[in-house]
Amino acid sequence: MRGIRGEPVEVWLRDSRPARFVWRGRMHTVIFVQERRVMPAAMPGDGATAGAGGTECWRLEAAPERSVPSATYELCRDLASGRWLLWRA
């Protein structure tokens, strides 16, 4: 399978953590969070594209249904715009 890079998703939070997200028209439920990272905003001229507030990324396991095996996803939010993107290997 080809990797998915930076597709927009709609994310619902519970206690400030991703709980569900819609990707390609399908609701996914977060089963557990593996890791959370916050990267500071890019400095001018360093070639990075993060917004003024930096980027928050969550590596997590999620599944669209109980009968479907979970997969690992990374959801990243631009803290300045609030926009969420999804990555998957």
Secondary structure as the mmCIF struct_conf table of DSSP 4:
data_model
#
loop_
_struct_conf.conf_type_id
_struct_conf.id
_struct_conf.beg_label_comp_id
_struct_conf.beg_label_asym_id
_struct_conf.beg_label_seq_id
_struct_conf.end_label_comp_id
_struct_conf.end_label_asym_id
_struct_conf.end_label_seq_id
HELX_LH_PP_P HELX_LH_PP_P1 ARG A 2 GLY A 3
STRN STRN1 ILE A 4 PRO A 8
STRN STRN2 GLU A 10 ARG A 14
TURN_TY1_P TURN_TY1_P1 ASP A 15 SER A 16
STRN STRN3 ARG A 17 TRP A 23
TURN_TY1_P TURN_TY1_P2 ARG A 24 GLY A 25
STRN STRN4 ARG A 26 MET A 39
HELX_LH_PP_P HELX_LH_PP_P2 PRO A 40 MET A 43
TURN_TY1_P TURN_TY1_P3 PRO A 44 GLY A 45
BEND BEND1 ASP A 46 ASP A 46
TURN_TY1_P TURN_TY1_P4 ALA A 52 GLY A 53
STRN STRN5 THR A 55 ALA A 63
BEND BEND2 PRO A 64 GLU A 65
TURN_TY1_P TURN_TY1_P5 ARG A 66 SER A 67
BEND BEND3 VAL A 68 VAL A 68
HELX_LH_PP_P HELX_LH_PP_P3 PRO A 69 SER A 70
STRN STRN6 ALA A 71 ASP A 78
TURN_TY1_P TURN_TY1_P6 LEU A 79 SER A 81
STRN STRN7 TRP A 84 ARG A 88
#
